[in-house]
Amino acid sequence: MNLPELGAFLRTRRDRIRPAEVGLPQGPRRRVPGLRREEVAQLAGLSADYYTELERGSAKNGVQPSAQTLAALARALRLNGDERDHLFHLAERPIPPAAHGASAHVQPALLGLLDRLSNTPARVITDLHETLVENDLARDLLGRSPAHRGPTASFVYRWFTDPQARERYPAEDHPHHSRVFVADLQAAAARRGRDAEITRMVAVLRRRSQEFAALWDTHDVAVRRKDHKKIVHPTLGIIELDCYNLLSEDGRQRLLWFTAPPGSRGAEQLELLSVIGAQDLSVTEGTAPEGASQR
């Protein structure tokens, strides 16, 4: 692992990003042209100390960034495909698929739109409903997405295998969401063709969930583009919102965001959520990535 080159590369990428590009205030006392180290660490979900060691390029503390950490840094630093691959080469890690998967490189167009939705809960997910990147309001509304990888990174997988995944939605709405998730997954499976990842996922879900198996056998297909949802928030109660999806050109990633009509109770609750944040949330989904701080 070429730690000195890795550190130098991270520094140059950090220096070129302006705070406004990632939704951070410029501030009157900023002494660096780009982002501060602690800002990159925050965007990537890492501790400031861990990221500092990466930039220093020193092996004395045994810094060995995982593929998950590298993917988080690539998203935080807005690396393009070639830059992301270079980062993985320097760290001597296998390059993950660019088109999909939990470590997918977020498509720039979707990431640019996400940066502009600072007042709206929003996240970029894959067609298997794995969260790639999300803003603070999305975490406050829905809880932190799991940082681990594998099948359980998919919310659809957890919906049918983990009862806790449904706690943010009223019980009477569960059948509707189940139908929507399965119909959307049918469309993703057809689009991917003989894709091993989704084939394994469907096989496991059919074994573990009778509900999923029954819905899958209906062969209903419908790409989810818009839905009306009731979210059970631990502090604000039930929040009624419209959920929109903007799909990438290949359909493998989508920008998902929540909104409510101006003047509605949902809009008022979103405004309040932006003030209180997650201060009353005691349980988060999953664990933090390698070197991460629980923020």
Summary of the structure (lengths in Angstrom):
residues: 295
radius of gyration: 19.6
end to end distance: 29.1
largest distance: 60.4
contacts: 872
relative contact order: 0.13
helix: 47%
strand: 13%
